[in-house]
Amino acid sequence: MAKLECELYGQFDDILRKIEDGILECSMSASLEDSSDFRCGSARCSVRVFERFSYAGSNRVSMSVTLFQNGTDPIQLSAITAGGSQAIFFKINTLGEEAFLDKLREII
């Protein structure tokens, strides 16, 4: 599992669209598996779950991306990847997870 957390500045919808488009364009096998959006007063939260095939691990890797903003505060991003390991009881070969997260780093 790999994780990225940071603050972003800009328009919430623009950042969300840039992330969605960028991830889907980064790989022929990338897909948006599901999404969810919430609003409560001036707070917003959007969750996106992406998946793609990892050549490094010969398996599929998922990435959950959450954006949260309260009013005009900075946008909080949390992204977590999973599924890149080939072992049964412990994690080995997590290169696919890191590579998927690196694509998001390039986008933001």
Secondary structure as GFF3:
##gff-version 3
##sequence-region A 1 108
A	DSSP	beta_strand	2	8	.	.	.	ID=ss1
A	DSSP	alpha_helix	12	25	.	.	.	ID=ss2
A	DSSP	beta_strand	31	40	.	.	.	ID=ss3
A	DSSP	beta_strand	43	54	.	.	.	ID=ss4
A	DSSP	beta_strand	59	70	.	.	.	ID=ss5
A	DSSP	beta_strand	75	82	.	.	.	ID=ss6
A	DSSP	alpha_helix	95	107	.	.	.	ID=ss7
###
